[in-house]
C-alpha cells in the first residue's frame, strides 16, 4: 500500500476547495437572509409609494378641476369688467351734460341772497338717467361699480 504523494496533494487541494466552497456558501446564505429581510421592507415601501401615487393623481385631478373653474370665473369676470368699462366709458365725465358742454350756472339773483347759488330745477324733459349723470361724480360711479364687482 503505497500512497502516492501526488494523489495526496490532489486530495488536499480538493479538500481546500471544498472548505472555500462551504465558506462561500455560508457568506452567500447570510446575504440571502439579509436580502429576504429587506424584501419585506421593500414591499412595504412599494406599497406606500403606490398609495402616494394614487393620492397624487387624485390631487392632480382636483387641481385640474380647480384650474378650469378659476379659468371660467376669470373669463366671466373679464367679460363683466369689459362690459362695465364700456358702460363707464359711455358715461360723461363729472359736470358734463349729455347734450355737450358744461352746465350753465344760474344767474345770481338780485336779491339779498346773492352769495348762495340756487340749485337748477330739473327740466320736465330730463330723464332720471340724465339727472343721475348730471349729478353723480364719475369717481362715485366707479366706486359703486367696484363694490358691485366685489359683491359678485
TORMI-852831 format. One record per residue: residue number from 1; residue in three letters; chain; x, y, z of N, C-alpha, C, O in turn. Coordinates in nm, 2 decimals. Each point is the difference from the previous one (the first is absolute). Layout:
<sites>
<site NUM,'Ala','A',<X,Y,Z>,<X,Y,Z>,<X,Y,Z>,<X,Y,Z>>
...
</sites>
This chain:
<sites>
<site 1,'Unk','A',<0.08,-0.12,0.00>,<-0.08,0.12,0.00>,<0.08,0.12,0.00>,<0.04,0.06,0.10>>
<site 2,'Unk','A',<-0.01,-0.02,-0.20>,<0.08,0.12,-0.02>,<-0.09,0.11,-0.04>,<-0.09,-0.01,-0.08>>
<site 3,'Unk','A',<0.11,0.12,0.14>,<-0.07,0.12,-0.03>,<0.09,0.09,-0.08>,<0.11,0.02,0.02>>
<site 4,'Unk','A',<-0.17,0.03,-0.12>,<0.07,0.08,-0.09>,<-0.01,0.15,0.05>,<-0.11,0.04,0.04>>
<site 5,'Unk','A',<0.22,0.03,-0.03>,<-0.01,0.13,0.05>,<-0.08,0.10,-0.09>,<-0.05,0.10,0.05>>
<site 6,'Unk','A',<0.04,-0.13,-0.18>,<-0.08,0.09,-0.08>,<-0.15,-0.02,0.03>,<-0.07,0.09,0.00>>
<site 7,'Unk','A',<0.03,-0.21,0.02>,<-0.14,-0.03,0.03>,<-0.04,0.07,0.14>,<-0.11,0.05,0.01>>
<site 8,'Unk','A',<0.21,-0.05,0.08>,<-0.03,0.06,0.13>,<-0.01,0.15,-0.02>,<-0.09,0.07,0.06>>
<site 9,'Unk','A',<0.17,-0.01,-0.14>,<-0.01,0.14,-0.03>,<-0.13,0.04,-0.07>,<-0.06,0.10,0.03>>
<site 10,'Unk','A',<0.02,-0.19,-0.12>,<-0.13,0.03,-0.07>,<-0.12,-0.01,0.10>,<-0.09,0.09,-0.01>>
<site 11,'Unk','A',<0.09,-0.18,0.10>,<-0.10,-0.02,0.09>,<0.00,0.12,0.10>,<-0.11,0.05,0.04>>
<site 12,'Unk','A',<0.22,0.00,0.00>,<0.02,0.12,0.09>,<-0.06,0.12,-0.08>,<-0.07,0.09,0.06>>
<site 13,'Unk','A',<0.10,-0.08,-0.19>,<-0.04,0.12,-0.08>,<-0.16,-0.01,-0.01>,<-0.06,0.11,0.01>>
<site 14,'Unk','A',<0.01,-0.23,-0.03>,<-0.15,-0.01,-0.01>,<-0.06,0.03,0.13>,<-0.11,0.07,0.01>>
<site 15,'Unk','A',<0.17,-0.11,0.10>,<-0.06,0.03,0.14>,<0.01,0.15,0.02>,<-0.10,0.06,0.06>>
<site 16,'Unk','A',<0.20,0.01,-0.10>,<0.01,0.14,0.01>,<-0.10,0.07,-0.08>,<-0.07,0.10,0.05>>
<site 17,'Unk','A',<0.04,-0.14,-0.17>,<-0.10,0.05,-0.08>,<-0.14,-0.02,0.06>,<-0.08,0.09,-0.01>>
<site 18,'Unk','A',<0.06,-0.20,0.07>,<-0.13,-0.03,0.07>,<-0.02,0.10,0.12>,<-0.11,0.05,0.02>>
<site 19,'Unk','A',<0.22,-0.03,0.05>,<-0.01,0.10,0.11>,<-0.03,0.14,-0.05>,<-0.08,0.07,0.07>>
<site 20,'Unk','A',<0.14,-0.03,-0.18>,<-0.03,0.13,-0.05>,<-0.14,0.01,-0.05>,<-0.07,0.10,0.02>>
<site 21,'Unk','A',<0.02,-0.21,-0.08>,<-0.14,0.00,-0.04>,<-0.09,0.00,0.11>,<-0.10,0.08,0.00>>
<site 22,'Unk','A',<0.12,-0.15,0.11>,<-0.08,0.01,0.12>,<0.00,0.14,0.06>,<-0.11,0.05,0.04>>
<site 23,'Unk','A',<0.22,0.01,-0.03>,<0.02,0.14,0.05>,<-0.08,0.09,-0.09>,<-0.07,0.09,0.05>>
<site 24,'Unk','A',<0.08,-0.10,-0.18>,<-0.07,0.09,-0.10>,<-0.16,-0.03,0.02>,<-0.07,0.10,-0.01>>
<site 25,'Unk','A',<0.03,-0.22,0.03>,<-0.14,-0.03,0.02>,<-0.05,0.06,0.12>,<-0.11,0.05,0.01>>
<site 26,'Unk','A',<0.19,-0.05,0.10>,<-0.04,0.07,0.12>,<-0.02,0.15,-0.02>,<-0.09,0.05,0.05>>
<site 27,'Unk','A',<0.19,0.01,-0.11>,<-0.01,0.15,-0.03>,<-0.12,0.03,-0.09>,<-0.08,0.09,0.03>>
<site 28,'Unk','A',<0.05,-0.18,-0.13>,<-0.11,0.02,-0.09>,<-0.13,-0.02,0.07>,<-0.10,0.08,-0.02>>
<site 29,'Unk','A',<0.09,-0.17,0.11>,<-0.12,-0.02,0.08>,<-0.03,0.12,0.09>,<-0.12,0.04,0.01>>
<site 30,'Unk','A',<0.22,0.02,0.05>,<-0.02,0.12,0.08>,<-0.05,0.12,-0.09>,<-0.09,0.07,0.04>>
<site 31,'Unk','A',<0.14,-0.06,-0.16>,<-0.04,0.11,-0.09>,<-0.14,-0.03,-0.05>,<-0.08,0.10,-0.01>>
<site 32,'Unk','A',<0.04,-0.22,-0.01>,<-0.14,-0.03,-0.04>,<-0.10,0.02,0.11>,<-0.11,0.05,-0.03>>
<site 33,'Unk','A',<0.15,-0.08,0.15>,<-0.08,0.03,0.12>,<-0.03,0.15,0.01>,<-0.11,0.04,0.03>>
<site 34,'Unk','A',<0.22,0.04,-0.04>,<-0.01,0.14,0.00>,<-0.09,0.05,-0.11>,<-0.08,0.10,0.02>>
<site 35,'Unk','A',<0.09,-0.15,-0.14>,<-0.08,0.04,-0.11>,<-0.14,-0.03,0.02>,<-0.09,0.08,-0.03>>
<site 36,'Unk','A',<0.06,-0.20,0.09>,<-0.14,-0.03,0.03>,<-0.06,0.09,0.10>,<-0.12,0.04,-0.01>>
<site 37,'Unk','A',<0.20,0.00,0.11>,<-0.06,0.10,0.10>,<-0.02,0.13,-0.06>,<-0.10,0.07,0.03>>
<site 38,'Unk','A',<0.19,-0.03,-0.12>,<-0.02,0.13,-0.07>,<-0.11,-0.01,-0.10>,<-0.06,0.10,-0.04>>
<site 39,'Unk','A',<0.03,-0.22,-0.01>,<-0.11,-0.02,-0.10>,<-0.13,0.04,0.07>,<-0.09,0.07,-0.07>>
<site 40,'Unk','A',<0.06,-0.10,0.19>,<-0.12,0.03,0.07>,<-0.01,0.16,0.01>,<-0.10,0.06,-0.02>>
<site 41,'Unk','A',<0.21,0.00,0.06>,<0.01,0.14,0.01>,<-0.03,0.07,-0.13>,<-0.07,0.10,-0.01>>
<site 42,'Unk','A',<0.13,-0.16,-0.10>,<-0.01,0.06,-0.13>,<-0.15,-0.01,-0.05>,<-0.05,0.09,-0.06>>
<site 43,'Unk','A',<-0.01,-0.21,0.10>,<-0.14,-0.01,-0.04>,<-0.09,0.10,0.07>,<-0.09,0.06,-0.06>>
<site 44,'Unk','A',<0.12,-0.02,0.18>,<-0.07,0.10,0.08>,<0.02,0.14,-0.07>,<-0.09,0.08,-0.01>>
<site 45,'Unk','A',<0.22,-0.06,-0.03>,<0.03,0.13,-0.06>,<-0.07,0.01,-0.13>,<-0.06,0.11,-0.04>>
<site 46,'Unk','A',<0.05,-0.21,-0.04>,<-0.07,0.00,-0.13>,<-0.15,0.02,0.03>,<-0.06,0.08,-0.08>>
<site 47,'Unk','A',<0.00,-0.14,0.18>,<-0.14,0.02,0.03>,<-0.02,0.15,0.04>,<-0.10,0.06,-0.05>>
<site 48,'Unk','A',<0.18,0.00,0.13>,<-0.01,0.14,0.03>,<0.01,0.09,-0.12>,<-0.07,0.10,-0.01>>
<site 49,'Unk','A',<0.17,-0.13,-0.08>,<0.02,0.07,-0.12>,<-0.13,0.00,-0.09>,<-0.04,0.09,-0.06>>
<site 50,'Unk','A',<-0.01,-0.21,0.05>,<-0.12,-0.02,-0.08>,<-0.12,0.08,0.06>,<-0.07,0.07,-0.08>>
<site 51,'Unk','A',<0.05,-0.07,0.21>,<-0.10,0.08,0.07>,<0.02,0.15,-0.03>,<-0.09,0.08,-0.03>>
<site 52,'Unk','A',<0.22,-0.03,0.04>,<0.03,0.14,-0.02>,<-0.02,0.03,-0.15>,<-0.05,0.12,-0.03>>
<site 53,'Unk','A',<0.07,-0.21,-0.06>,<-0.02,0.03,-0.14>,<-0.15,0.02,-0.03>,<-0.04,0.09,-0.07>>
<site 54,'Unk','A',<-0.05,-0.18,0.13>,<-0.14,0.02,-0.01>,<-0.05,0.13,0.06>,<-0.08,0.07,-0.06>>
<site 55,'Unk','A',<0.14,-0.03,0.17>,<-0.04,0.13,0.06>,<0.04,0.11,-0.08>,<-0.07,0.10,-0.02>>
<site 56,'Unk','A',<0.19,-0.11,-0.04>,<0.05,0.11,-0.09>,<-0.09,0.01,-0.13>,<-0.03,0.11,-0.04>>
<site 57,'Unk','A',<-0.01,-0.22,-0.01>,<-0.09,0.00,-0.12>,<-0.13,0.07,0.04>,<-0.06,0.08,-0.08>>
<site 58,'Unk','A',<0.00,-0.11,0.19>,<-0.12,0.06,0.05>,<0.02,0.15,0.02>,<-0.09,0.08,-0.04>>
<site 59,'Unk','A',<0.20,-0.04,0.09>,<0.03,0.14,0.02>,<0.02,0.07,-0.13>,<-0.05,0.12,-0.01>>
<site 60,'Unk','A',<0.11,-0.18,-0.08>,<0.02,0.06,-0.14>,<-0.14,0.02,-0.06>,<-0.03,0.10,-0.06>>
<site 61,'Unk','A',<-0.06,-0.20,0.07>,<-0.13,0.01,-0.06>,<-0.08,0.12,0.07>,<-0.07,0.07,-0.07>>
<site 62,'Unk','A',<0.09,-0.06,0.20>,<-0.07,0.11,0.07>,<0.06,0.13,-0.04>,<-0.07,0.10,-0.02>>
<site 63,'Unk','A',<0.20,-0.09,0.00>,<0.06,0.12,-0.05>,<-0.04,0.04,-0.14>,<-0.03,0.12,-0.03>>
<site 64,'Unk','A',<0.01,-0.22,-0.05>,<-0.05,0.03,-0.14>,<-0.14,0.06,0.01>,<-0.03,0.09,-0.07>>
<site 65,'Unk','A',<-0.05,-0.15,0.15>,<-0.14,0.05,0.01>,<0.00,0.14,0.06>,<-0.08,0.08,-0.04>>
<site 66,'Unk','A',<0.16,-0.06,0.14>,<0.01,0.14,0.06>,<0.05,0.10,-0.10>,<-0.05,0.11,-0.01>>
<site 67,'Unk','A',<0.15,-0.15,-0.07>,<0.05,0.09,-0.11>,<-0.11,0.03,-0.10>,<-0.01,0.11,-0.04>>
<site 68,'Unk','A',<-0.06,-0.21,0.00>,<-0.11,0.02,-0.10>,<-0.11,0.10,0.06>,<-0.05,0.09,-0.07>>
<site 69,'Unk','A',<0.02,-0.11,0.20>,<-0.10,0.08,0.06>,<0.05,0.14,0.02>,<-0.07,0.10,-0.03>>
<site 70,'Unk','A',<0.20,-0.08,0.06>,<0.06,0.13,0.01>,<0.00,0.07,-0.13>,<-0.02,0.12,-0.01>>
<site 71,'Unk','A',<0.05,-0.20,-0.10>,<0.00,0.06,-0.13>,<-0.14,0.05,-0.04>,<-0.01,0.10,-0.06>>
<site 72,'Unk','A',<-0.09,-0.18,0.09>,<-0.14,0.04,-0.03>,<-0.03,0.12,0.08>,<-0.06,0.10,-0.06>>
<site 73,'Unk','A',<0.09,-0.09,0.18>,<-0.03,0.11,0.09>,<0.07,0.13,-0.05>,<-0.06,0.10,-0.01>>
<site 74,'Unk','A',<0.19,-0.12,-0.02>,<0.08,0.11,-0.05>,<-0.06,0.05,-0.14>,<-0.01,0.12,-0.02>>
<site 75,'Unk','A',<-0.03,-0.21,-0.06>,<-0.06,0.04,-0.13>,<-0.12,0.08,0.02>,<-0.03,0.10,-0.07>>
<site 76,'Unk','A',<-0.06,-0.15,0.16>,<-0.12,0.07,0.03>,<0.02,0.14,0.05>,<-0.06,0.10,-0.03>>
<site 77,'Unk','A',<0.16,-0.09,0.12>,<0.03,0.13,0.06>,<0.06,0.09,-0.10>,<-0.03,0.12,0.00>>
<site 78,'Unk','A',<0.11,-0.17,-0.09>,<0.06,0.08,-0.10>,<-0.11,0.06,-0.10>,<0.00,0.11,-0.04>>
<site 79,'Unk','A',<-0.10,-0.20,0.01>,<-0.11,0.05,-0.08>,<-0.08,0.10,0.07>,<-0.03,0.10,-0.06>>
<site 80,'Unk','A',<0.01,-0.12,0.19>,<-0.08,0.10,0.08>,<0.08,0.13,0.01>,<-0.06,0.11,-0.02>>
<site 81,'Unk','A',<0.19,-0.12,0.04>,<0.08,0.12,0.01>,<0.01,0.08,-0.13>,<-0.01,0.12,-0.01>>
<site 82,'Unk','A',<0.01,-0.20,-0.11>,<0.00,0.07,-0.13>,<-0.13,0.07,-0.02>,<0.00,0.11,-0.05>>
<site 83,'Unk','A',<-0.11,-0.18,0.09>,<-0.13,0.06,-0.02>,<-0.01,0.13,0.09>,<-0.05,0.10,-0.05>>
<site 84,'Unk','A',<0.09,-0.11,0.17>,<-0.01,0.11,0.09>,<0.09,0.12,-0.04>,<-0.03,0.11,0.01>>
<site 85,'Unk','A',<0.15,-0.15,-0.07>,<0.09,0.10,-0.05>,<-0.06,0.07,-0.12>,<0.01,0.13,-0.01>>
<site 86,'Unk','A',<-0.08,-0.20,-0.08>,<-0.07,0.06,-0.11>,<-0.11,0.09,0.05>,<-0.02,0.11,-0.05>>
<site 87,'Unk','A',<-0.05,-0.15,0.15>,<-0.11,0.08,0.05>,<0.05,0.12,0.07>,<-0.05,0.11,-0.01>>
<site 88,'Unk','A',<0.16,-0.12,0.08>,<0.06,0.11,0.07>,<0.06,0.10,-0.10>,<0.00,0.12,0.02>>
<site 89,'Unk','A',<0.06,-0.17,-0.13>,<0.05,0.09,-0.10>,<-0.11,0.08,-0.07>,<0.03,0.11,-0.05>>
<site 90,'Unk','A',<-0.15,-0.17,0.05>,<-0.11,0.07,-0.07>,<-0.06,0.11,0.09>,<-0.06,0.09,-0.05>>
<site 91,'Unk','A',<0.09,-0.10,0.18>,<-0.05,0.10,0.09>,<0.08,0.13,-0.01>,<0.12,-0.01,-0.02>>
<site 92,'Unk','A',<-0.18,0.12,0.02>,<0.07,0.13,-0.01>,<0.08,0.02,0.13>,<-0.03,-0.05,0.10>>
<site 93,'Unk','A',<0.14,0.13,-0.12>,<0.08,0.04,0.12>,<-0.08,0.08,0.10>,<-0.11,0.05,-0.04>>
<site 94,'Unk','A',<0.16,-0.03,0.16>,<-0.07,0.07,0.10>,<-0.03,0.15,-0.05>,<0.10,0.06,-0.05>>
<site 95,'Unk','A',<-0.22,-0.01,0.06>,<-0.03,0.13,-0.03>,<-0.04,0.02,-0.15>,<-0.05,0.11,-0.03>>
<site 96,'Unk','A',<0.06,-0.21,-0.05>,<-0.04,0.01,-0.14>,<-0.14,-0.04,-0.02>,<-0.05,-0.09,0.08>>
<site 97,'Unk','A',<-0.02,0.15,-0.17>,<-0.14,-0.04,-0.03>,<0.00,-0.08,-0.13>,<0.09,0.01,-0.08>>
<site 98,'Unk','A',<-0.19,-0.10,0.07>,<0.00,-0.09,-0.12>,<-0.01,0.09,-0.13>,<0.04,-0.05,-0.10>>
<site 99,'Unk','A',<-0.10,0.17,0.11>,<-0.01,0.08,-0.12>,<0.13,0.07,-0.04>,<0.01,0.06,-0.11>>
<site 100,'Unk','A',<0.09,-0.07,0.19>,<0.13,0.05,-0.03>,<0.02,0.13,0.08>,<-0.09,0.07,0.04>>
<site 101,'Unk','A',<0.22,-0.04,-0.01>,<0.03,0.12,0.08>,<-0.03,-0.01,0.14>,<-0.05,-0.10,0.05>>
<site 102,'Unk','A',<0.09,0.20,0.03>,<-0.01,0.01,0.14>,<-0.14,0.05,0.03>,<-0.06,0.08,-0.07>>
<site 103,'Unk','A',<0.00,-0.12,0.19>,<-0.13,0.06,0.04>,<0.02,0.15,0.02>,<0.10,0.05,0.06>>
<site 104,'Unk','A',<-0.20,0.02,-0.09>,<0.00,0.15,0.02>,<-0.03,0.03,0.14>,<-0.09,-0.06,0.06>>
<site 105,'Unk','A',<0.17,0.15,0.00>,<-0.03,0.04,0.14>,<-0.12,0.10,-0.01>,<0.00,0.08,-0.08>>
<site 106,'Unk','A',<-0.09,-0.10,0.18>,<-0.11,0.10,0.00>,<0.05,0.14,0.03>,<0.10,0.02,0.07>>
<site 107,'Unk','A',<-0.16,0.07,-0.13>,<0.04,0.14,0.02>,<-0.03,0.04,0.15>,<-0.09,-0.05,0.06>>
<site 108,'Unk','A',<0.18,0.13,0.00>,<-0.01,0.04,0.14>,<-0.13,0.08,0.01>,<-0.01,0.10,-0.07>>
<site 109,'Unk','A',<-0.07,-0.13,0.17>,<-0.12,0.08,0.02>,<0.04,0.14,0.05>,<0.10,0.02,0.06>>
<site 110,'Unk','A',<-0.19,0.07,-0.09>,<0.03,0.14,0.04>,<-0.05,0.03,0.14>,<0.00,0.11,0.04>>
<site 111,'Unk','A',<-0.04,-0.21,0.03>,<-0.06,0.02,0.14>,<0.12,0.00,0.10>,<0.11,0.00,-0.04>>
<site 112,'Unk','A',<-0.15,-0.01,0.17>,<0.10,0.00,0.10>,<0.08,-0.13,0.01>,<0.10,0.00,0.07>>
<site 113,'Unk','A',<-0.14,-0.11,-0.12>,<0.07,-0.13,0.01>,<0.09,-0.01,-0.12>,<0.00,-0.11,-0.07>>
<site 114,'Unk','A',<0.08,0.21,0.04>,<0.09,-0.01,-0.12>,<0.11,-0.10,0.01>,<0.05,-0.04,-0.10>>
<site 115,'Unk','A',<-0.01,0.01,0.22>,<0.11,-0.09,0.02>,<-0.03,-0.15,-0.01>,<0.09,-0.08,-0.02>>
<site 116,'Unk','A',<-0.22,0.04,0.03>,<-0.04,-0.14,0.00>,<-0.04,-0.04,-0.14>,<-0.10,0.06,-0.04>>
<site 117,'Unk','A',<0.16,-0.15,-0.03>,<-0.04,-0.04,-0.13>,<-0.13,-0.08,0.01>,<-0.02,-0.08,0.10>>
<site 118,'Unk','A',<-0.07,0.09,-0.19>,<-0.12,-0.08,-0.01>,<0.02,-0.13,-0.07>,<0.09,-0.01,-0.08>>
<site 119,'Unk','A',<-0.16,-0.09,0.12>,<0.00,-0.13,-0.07>,<-0.09,0.01,-0.12>,<-0.10,0.06,0.00>>
<site 120,'Unk','A',<0.15,-0.11,-0.11>,<-0.08,0.00,-0.12>,<-0.11,-0.10,0.01>,<0.02,-0.11,0.04>>
<site 121,'Unk','A',<-0.14,0.15,-0.07>,<-0.11,-0.09,0.01>,<0.00,-0.09,-0.12>,<0.03,0.04,-0.11>>
<site 122,'Unk','A',<-0.06,-0.17,0.14>,<0.00,-0.09,-0.12>,<-0.10,0.04,-0.10>,<-0.12,0.03,0.03>>
<site 123,'Unk','A',<0.16,-0.05,-0.15>,<-0.09,0.03,-0.12>,<-0.10,-0.11,0.00>,<0.02,-0.12,0.04>>
<site 124,'Unk','A',<-0.13,0.14,-0.10>,<-0.11,-0.10,-0.02>,<0.05,-0.10,-0.10>,<-0.05,-0.12,0.01>>
<site 125,'Unk','A',<0.14,0.15,-0.10>,<0.04,-0.09,-0.10>,<0.12,-0.09,0.04>,<0.03,-0.09,-0.06>>
<site 126,'Unk','A',<0.03,0.13,0.18>,<0.12,-0.08,0.05>,<-0.05,-0.14,0.05>,<-0.10,-0.01,0.07>>
<site 127,'Unk','A',<0.17,-0.09,-0.12>,<-0.04,-0.14,0.05>,<0.08,-0.02,0.13>,<0.09,0.07,0.03>>
<site 128,'Unk','A',<-0.13,-0.17,0.05>,<0.08,-0.03,0.12>,<0.14,-0.03,-0.03>,<0.09,0.04,0.08>>
<site 129,'Unk','A',<-0.06,-0.11,-0.19>,<0.14,-0.03,-0.04>,<0.08,0.13,-0.02>,<0.11,0.01,0.04>>
<site 130,'Unk','A',<-0.17,0.09,-0.11>,<0.07,0.12,-0.03>,<0.02,0.08,0.13>,<0.11,0.06,0.02>>
<site 131,'Unk','A',<-0.21,-0.06,0.07>,<0.02,0.07,0.13>,<0.11,-0.07,0.08>,<0.08,0.06,0.07>>
<site 132,'Unk','A',<-0.07,-0.20,-0.08>,<0.10,-0.07,0.07>,<0.14,0.03,-0.05>,<0.09,0.03,0.07>>
<site 133,'Unk','A',<-0.08,-0.03,-0.21>,<0.12,0.04,-0.06>,<0.05,0.14,0.04>,<0.12,0.02,0.02>>
<site 134,'Unk','A',<-0.21,0.07,-0.02>,<0.03,0.14,0.03>,<0.04,0.02,0.14>,<0.08,0.09,0.03>>
<site 135,'Unk','A',<-0.13,-0.17,0.06>,<0.03,0.03,0.14>,<0.10,-0.10,0.07>,<0.05,0.03,0.11>>
<site 136,'Unk','A',<-0.02,-0.14,-0.17>,<0.09,-0.10,0.06>,<0.14,0.02,-0.05>,<0.03,0.01,-0.12>>
<site 137,'Unk','A',<0.06,-0.01,0.21>,<0.14,0.01,-0.03>,<0.05,-0.13,-0.07>,<-0.04,-0.11,0.04>>
<site 138,'Unk','A',<0.13,0.11,-0.13>,<0.05,-0.11,-0.07>,<0.07,-0.10,0.09>,<-0.01,-0.12,-0.01>>
<site 139,'Unk','A',<0.08,0.18,0.11>,<0.07,-0.09,0.10>,<-0.10,-0.07,0.08>,<0.03,-0.12,0.04>>
<site 140,'Unk','A',<-0.14,0.18,-0.01>,<-0.10,-0.07,0.08>,<-0.06,-0.12,-0.08>,<-0.03,-0.10,0.06>>
<site 141,'Unk','A',<0.01,0.12,-0.19>,<-0.05,-0.11,-0.08>,<0.11,-0.11,0.00>,<-0.04,-0.12,0.01>>
<site 142,'Unk','A',<0.16,0.15,-0.03>,<0.11,-0.10,0.00>,<0.00,-0.07,0.14>,<0.02,-0.12,0.00>>
<site 143,'Unk','A',<-0.03,0.19,0.11>,<-0.01,-0.06,0.13>,<-0.11,-0.10,0.01>,<0.01,-0.11,0.06>>
<site 144,'Unk','A',<-0.13,0.16,-0.10>,<-0.12,-0.09,0.00>,<0.02,-0.13,-0.08>,<-0.04,-0.11,0.04>>
<site 145,'Unk','A',<0.10,0.13,-0.16>,<0.03,-0.11,-0.09>,<0.10,-0.10,0.07>,<-0.02,-0.12,-0.01>>
<site 146,'Unk','A',<0.12,0.17,0.07>,<0.10,-0.08,0.07>,<-0.07,-0.08,0.11>,<0.02,-0.12,0.03>>
<site 147,'Unk','A',<-0.11,0.19,0.05>,<-0.08,-0.07,0.10>,<-0.08,-0.11,-0.05>,<-0.02,-0.11,0.06>>
<site 148,'Unk','A',<-0.04,0.13,-0.18>,<-0.09,-0.10,-0.06>,<0.09,-0.12,-0.05>,<-0.04,-0.11,0.02>>
<site 149,'Unk','A',<0.16,0.14,-0.07>,<0.09,-0.11,-0.04>,<0.04,-0.08,0.12>,<0.00,-0.12,-0.01>>
<site 150,'Unk','A',<0.03,0.19,0.12>,<0.05,-0.08,0.12>,<-0.12,-0.08,0.06>,<0.03,-0.11,0.05>>
<site 151,'Unk','A',<-0.15,0.16,-0.07>,<-0.11,-0.07,0.06>,<-0.03,-0.13,-0.08>,<-0.06,-0.09,0.05>>
<site 152,'Unk','A',<0.09,0.09,-0.18>,<-0.04,-0.11,-0.08>,<0.11,-0.10,-0.01>,<-0.01,-0.11,-0.06>>
</sites>
